[in-house]
Amino acid sequence: FAGLSDVSISEDIPVEGEITVPVGSHSPDEDYSTLDEPVKDTIMRDLKAVGKKFVHVMYPKKSSALLRDWDLWGPLVLCVSLALMLQGGSADSKEDGGPQFAEVFVIIWFGAVVITLNSKLLGGTISFFQSLCVLGYCVLPLTVAMLVCRLVLLASSGTVSFIVRLVVVMAMFGWSTLASTAFLADSQPPNRKALVVYPIFLFYFVISWMILTFTHQ
């Protein structure tokens, strides 16, 4: 740095500028923290986020809401609700009218994990938990179908009841499949989309079959 002593700034050249950083240059979101937030506000915010994702599933469109703000609360609630409604009767009954709670729980989560791994191996660009979030939330139409089927079975159990349940389950099966593919299709290579959609089809078909074949004890 010996040559710096010979460098001088002429007094005729004005030196302008500020070395301070403006306080309001950053966005308010950077200072937002939930550490001091009341528990009630946190729960209500999470419930609103889950409700918005339910709306996205019931009106499926190409949206990044389920992928950007993923969570597993909604899939957990749907899985537990569907498993409880598919619970046919007592655990020690040999003539149980439906699969047991653990069976439904394992089938749903194991199937979602297998589909997610298949998607990743085929070159999918979404993360593991994002895929689980979408697949879990898209069980919502089938959960609604199970609720309708339970109400129909309470009214009657004849041929008309079976036809009504068949129509409802088929409609909700198509809804779940279309909703999930609408969210996941863009994250897959164009030449491998069919390889990703087929396991999704089988996944929701198995769940639909359990709902359709359920008989109230």
N, C-alpha and C positions, 0 to 999 in steps of 0.2 A: 504493500500500500504506500510505497514511497512517493509515487507520482500524484497521490491525492492532495498533498500539501500545496502543489502548484495550481490546483484547480480552484477557481474563484467564480462567484456569481456577480455579474455586473449589477450595479445598483439601479441601472436604467431598466432592467427587465423585471417586471412585477411578478411576484410569486403568488399564485392564487390556488385555492382549493381548501378542502377540509379533511382533517384526519380522523374525525369522529364518525361513528357509524350511527345512522338514524335509528332511533328507538322503535319507530313504527314500521320498519321495513319488513318485518316478518309477519306471517299470518297469525291470527288469533288461535288457530288450531294447534300451533306449535306449543303454546302454553297450556293447552287443555290437558288436564290430568284427572283420572278417576280415583286417585288415592284418597282425596278428601271428600269424595262424593258420597252422599247418603246411600245406604243399601237399597232403600226403596227406589231411588232414581235409577240405580244400576239395573235392578230387576225389571223395572218398567221399560228401560231402553232396550234390554235384551229381548223382552217379550214383543216389543214393537218390531224389532229386527226379524224375529222369527215369523211374526204375522205377515210382514212384507214378503218374505220368501214363500210363504204359503200362497199369497196372491199371485206371485210370479209363476208358481206351479199350476194353479188353477187357470191362469191365462198365459199359457206357454208362449214365449217369444224369445228371440235371440237377445238375451240380456246377460250382462256380466255381474249382476247382483249376487247370484248364488256362488259365483266363482271368486269374486273379489272379497266379499265379506262372509266367508264360509264359517259355519259352525256345525256342531253335531248335536245340539239340543233338540232341534226339530226332528231329525231322524230318530233320536232316542225315544222321544215322546210317541212318535208314530209307530215305532217298532213295539214298544210296550203296549200301546193301545190295541194294535192289531193282534198281538199275542194273547192279550186278555180276552178279546172278543172271540178268538178262535179256540179258547179254552172250552172244551166240550163238557166236562163234568169233573168228577172226583179223580184224583190221580191214580187210585187203585182200581178204577173201573175197567173191566175188560171190554166193555162195549161203549167206549168213549166216543162221543160224537165228533171229535175234532182232535187235532194235534195238541200236544202239551206245550206249555209256555216255553220251556227250554228249547224244544225242537224248532219252533217258529223263530225264536230269537237267534239261534245259531244259523238257521237257513238264510235269514235276511242278511245278517252281518257277514257270514262267510261268503255268500254269493256276491255281496257288494265288494268285498276284498278281492275276490277272484276276478271280477270284471275290471276293477281298478288296475290290478297287476297286468291283466291282458292289454288294457289300454296303454299302460306305460311301456310294455314290451313292444307294442306296435308303433311306438314313436309319438305318443300323446304328449302334448305340451303343458297339461295341467298337472297340479301336484296331486299327491296321494289323497290327502284329506279333502281337497276340492272335489274330486270325483266321488268320494264317499258322501259328501254333503249333497251333491246333486242327486245321486241314486237314492239316498235316504229320503230326501224331501219329495221326490217323485213317487214315493209310496202313498202319498196323501190321497189320490183318487181311489186307490184300492182299499184304503182304510174307510173311506166314505162308502164304497161298495159293500164292505163287510158290515157296516152299520145298517145299511138298507136291507141287506140279506137277513140280518138278525130280526129286524122289524117284520119283514115279510114272513119269516118262519114262525114268528109269534102269532100271525094272523091265520096262516094255513100252511099245509105241507104237501099239497097235491101237485098235479101237473101244471096248473096255472102258476103256482108258486115257483116251480122250477124254471118255467119259461121267463118269468119276470126276473128271477135271479140271474139267469143266463144272459139276458139282454143287458142288465146292469153291469155285470162283471165284465162282459166283452167290451162294453163302452168304456169303462174305467181302465181296463187293460190297455186299450188303444191310447187312452189319454195319458197314462203313465209312460208308455213307450215313446210316444211322440214328444212329450215334455222333456224326457231325459235326453233323447237324441237332439232336440233343439238346442239344449245347453252344451252338449258334449261333442256335437258333430264338427264344429269349427276347430276343435282342438286336435283333430286327428288328420293324418295325411290323406289327401283326396283319394288315393288308390287303395286305402285300407279301411275306409269307413264301414264297409259291409262286414268286415271281420270284427269290428267293434260293436256294431248294432246287433248282430246275431246273438251274442251272449246276453245282451241287455234284454232282448226279446225272450230268451229262455228264462231269465231271472224273474221277470214280471209274470211270465206264463205259469211258472211253478207256484208263485204266490196266488195268482188268480185261480188256479186249480184247487188249491187248499181252501180258498173262500167258497168256490162253487160246490165242492163236495162236502162242505161242512153241514152237519145235521144236528139240530138242537136236541139235546137229550131231555 
